[in-house]
Amino acid sequence: MTSTETCEKIPFLGKDEDGMDGVDYPPRRGVFPPGRLKWHGALFIVQLALLTLNLTLFWQNTTASHDEHDASLGDVFESAFSPVRTAVQFKVEEPNPAPMPNPFFGEPRPEVDQAWSDLLRGSMVRISEDEMRKMNKTSIALRDRSGYIGYLESIHMLHCVKRIYQFQHPEHYPNLQGTDAFSPAHWDHCLDVLQRGIMCNADVTVNTYFWKTSDEIKGDSSGSRVCTDWDRIQKWTDERAVKYVGNDDLLSLLVPIDDADSIGPEKM
């Protein structure tokens, strides 16, 4: 056995063990006097106890903090109930090295109109009576008594984005000109909806900057971000969508305004 191997093995031998390989080890000299050795042993035990205590307190504080945060978040969600929340999940959206053209913008063409129609197909959804009561809201009842009509605010905001896109191309959407779709009041309404929505659901992704030229900087929004899984929300709206063609068809699905049960349910 080499001298190096011997040095590595010695600390792990008991006082009555020998090398078992025929090596005679030199007598070991005490490093510390017995009294000092006992003192160091006691100090080590105290330090170990303090370390254990600190780790325990850290774990308890961390757990309590998470529990308080979860409880607080649960209280917030309970006070502002939404039936779609069961479908909400989050995912990390990774940057696409070769981003595809956005299907909702660009020059007007049938594909863009179809993309918007598909995205907004769940604009009106069916809400059950129990869900309405949990929200503490009322709405217009469906004639078949299956519930009440409602819409998601996210769909509302997307509708406003669609109107902004269409406003840029009046020659392609002449039927919208001169209507309330592009009136100043509607513009203020849409801008208000978007401003409130952005602040309410703030995206906290941190972006950075880079030098575009020697005297100009530019923002860099590449990188991963946490996003709502929109496909799950779309699936939820698809399953509850109230389908109709035109205003007359919609009215035929609703309890008329002069009916006592048109608006409900009664608030508790």
Steps between C-alpha positions, in 0.01 A plus 500: 500500500630843415552767764212700352256209530617447859428862592151475348419182689634580848222740609236230444670225711383422851744510790530120504522454125820447313564552137396145405743527212826448686584867530645609834372847586711732707370586847262798481573802711211684657419822319317658795532442871203302641342808661513701181365207300196481727451876464511481121255209504255696714536806277432290192181363656382853587569621147317202355201568725492868398521405133212257542295767679567757226403255227182409688402865550575577134282211385217602732513864389513402134211257539296754697569766238385269220194394699407863571550589133291204383228578754497866399484408132220256571303773679544732202381237253206412722391863526510538120380158385526407133382164363777500239770497768490120514627498142781748560851362488831671437787403277841633410506632146844463350631738233454379145830522309304533175175681592209447265299795364215598732180357345289786639679790332661605175322594180125424508421160352247221561748307715525790746123533528468126558770508768309768690171311461657184640659687790177676600263211436428466874398863544178404680492214748246322717531551878310278742274634773734369770796676339302821473421487870866440588590810296211690662394627159191499281465470123253424223354150517503250215156397379580129543568564873853359470654807660591859424719670242838650574836576342865494605674833541802362313275441197370854541855636487581293192190640333642848556834397349311369196323835462834685514631276223190557287518877552837502322337363183177695439502412130480131586230539767267765349194365682651606832553859392247744638385251763555497873791259444735792428331780692707707748292359784573144391871581465512640853315192622746260334806690619359501852436124482855430382665735749312351794555146378875544462533649847271241658687206347849648498764304309801516732751367246818709519639602160842646424670740260771481236695747290342537156760758400769691688244762606172306509374227730211265435289274717548125488187301589643159411519228762258277686186628670222354714171493310146382551433187298256660257406169337343385828297820530394469135387142567296620799323764292442254215321261736270779623462711187155638422481468123280719285495666159395863506316707757156349433636152562659618825176658624317174436731327749436748783216545748324820377546825689133516603520158666541506878777241477698683234764612748632276773569329719373696796785606724511341843 
